[in-house]
């Protein structure tokens, strides 16, 4: 199964090493997990502006994502359907990489439940796959 994690889940995994970390860790071994240049940029931005983490921690996090995730393409075409423009890019990247499951805690994305064949779920719902 092809899986894409939204920025909030990746950041939560990095910061807390809790539930989201467990979901990501399990998915790496069982599925194809993708990242895009856009996602990496978002993760770096959120970590550097919203959390007291060092540049080294951010660099290490990005290195780990590149090591264990598959590099996908960032879509140049974006449908403007979300309130948050960043969410539009996440959806576009998921479509461009033919993702089957988008895992997010973002309510603006979760309301869709499905988008162009992509099932959108909470991290806790990963265990039901």
C-alpha positions as CSV (number, residue, x, y, z in Angstrom):
1,X,0.0,0.0,0.0
2,X,1.3,3.5,-0.8
3,X,1.1,5.8,2.2
4,X,1.8,9.5,2.6
5,X,1.9,11.3,6.0
6,X,0.8,14.9,6.5
7,X,3.3,17.3,8.0
8,X,1.5,17.3,11.4
9,X,1.9,13.5,11.8
10,X,5.6,13.6,10.9
11,X,6.3,16.5,13.2
12,X,4.4,14.8,16.0
13,X,6.5,11.6,15.5
14,X,9.8,13.6,15.6
15,X,8.8,15.7,18.7
16,X,7.1,13.1,20.9
17,X,8.4,9.8,19.7
18,X,4.9,8.5,20.7
19,X,1.9,7.2,18.9
20,X,2.6,8.8,15.5
21,X,6.2,7.5,15.6
22,X,4.9,4.0,16.1
23,X,2.5,4.3,13.2
24,X,5.3,5.6,10.9
25,X,7.8,3.0,12.1
26,X,5.3,0.2,11.4
27,X,4.3,1.6,8.0
28,X,7.9,1.8,6.8
29,X,8.3,-2.0,7.2
30,X,4.9,-3.0,5.8
31,X,4.1,-0.4,3.1
32,X,5.6,2.0,0.6
33,X,5.8,5.3,2.5
34,X,6.4,8.5,0.4
35,X,7.8,12.0,1.0
36,X,8.0,14.9,-1.3
37,X,10.3,17.9,-1.4
38,X,7.3,20.0,-0.3
39,X,6.7,17.8,2.7
40,X,10.4,18.0,3.8
41,X,10.3,21.8,3.4
42,X,7.1,22.0,5.5
43,X,8.5,19.7,8.2
44,X,11.7,21.8,8.4
45,X,9.6,25.0,8.6
46,X,7.4,23.8,11.4
47,X,10.2,22.3,13.4
48,X,12.3,25.5,13.2
49,X,9.5,27.9,13.9
50,X,7.2,26.2,16.4
51,X,9.4,23.9,18.5
52,X,12.7,24.4,20.4
53,X,14.7,22.0,18.4
54,X,18.3,22.4,17.1
55,X,19.3,22.7,13.5
56,X,21.1,19.3,14.0
57,X,17.9,17.7,15.1
58,X,16.0,19.0,12.0
59,X,18.8,17.9,9.7
60,X,18.8,14.4,11.3
61,X,15.0,14.2,10.9
62,X,15.2,15.1,7.3
63,X,18.0,12.5,6.7
64,X,15.9,9.8,8.3
65,X,12.9,10.6,6.2
66,X,15.0,10.4,3.1
67,X,16.5,7.2,4.2
68,X,13.3,5.3,5.1
69,X,10.7,6.9,2.8
70,X,10.5,6.8,-0.9
71,X,11.0,10.1,-2.7
72,X,7.9,11.2,-4.6
73,X,7.3,14.1,-6.8
74,X,5.9,17.5,-5.8
75,X,2.9,18.3,-8.0
76,X,3.1,21.5,-10.0
77,X,-0.7,21.4,-10.4
78,X,-2.8,22.2,-7.3
79,X,-6.6,22.2,-6.9
80,X,-7.6,24.9,-4.5
81,X,-10.2,23.1,-2.4
82,X,-8.9,23.6,1.1
83,X,-9.0,26.5,3.5
84,X,-5.2,26.2,4.0
85,X,-3.1,26.4,0.8
86,X,-0.6,24.0,2.4
87,X,-3.3,21.3,2.5
88,X,-3.9,21.8,-1.2
89,X,-0.3,20.9,-1.9
90,X,-0.4,17.9,0.3
91,X,-3.4,16.6,-1.5
92,X,-1.9,17.4,-4.9
93,X,1.3,15.5,-4.0
94,X,-0.7,12.5,-2.8
95,X,-2.6,12.4,-6.1
96,X,0.6,12.9,-8.2
97,X,2.2,9.9,-6.4
98,X,-0.9,7.7,-6.7
99,X,-1.1,7.4,-2.9
100,X,-3.7,5.1,-1.5
101,X,-3.7,6.3,2.2
102,X,-3.1,9.8,3.5
103,X,-2.6,9.9,7.2
104,X,-3.3,13.2,8.9
105,X,-4.6,14.8,12.1
106,X,-5.7,17.9,10.2
107,X,-9.5,18.3,10.4
108,X,-9.6,20.2,7.2
109,X,-8.3,17.2,5.3
110,X,-10.1,14.6,7.4
111,X,-13.5,16.0,6.3
112,X,-12.9,14.7,2.8
113,X,-12.5,11.1,3.9
114,X,-11.7,10.3,0.3
115,X,-10.2,12.4,-2.4
116,X,-9.6,11.2,-5.9
117,X,-9.3,7.7,-4.8
118,X,-7.1,8.5,-1.7
119,X,-8.5,7.4,1.7
120,X,-7.8,10.0,4.4
121,X,-7.5,8.7,7.9
122,X,-6.3,9.6,11.4
123,X,-3.1,8.0,12.7
124,X,-5.1,5.8,15.1
125,X,-7.0,4.3,12.1
126,X,-3.8,3.0,10.6
127,X,-4.0,0.0,12.8
128,X,-7.3,-0.9,11.1
129,X,-5.8,-1.3,7.7
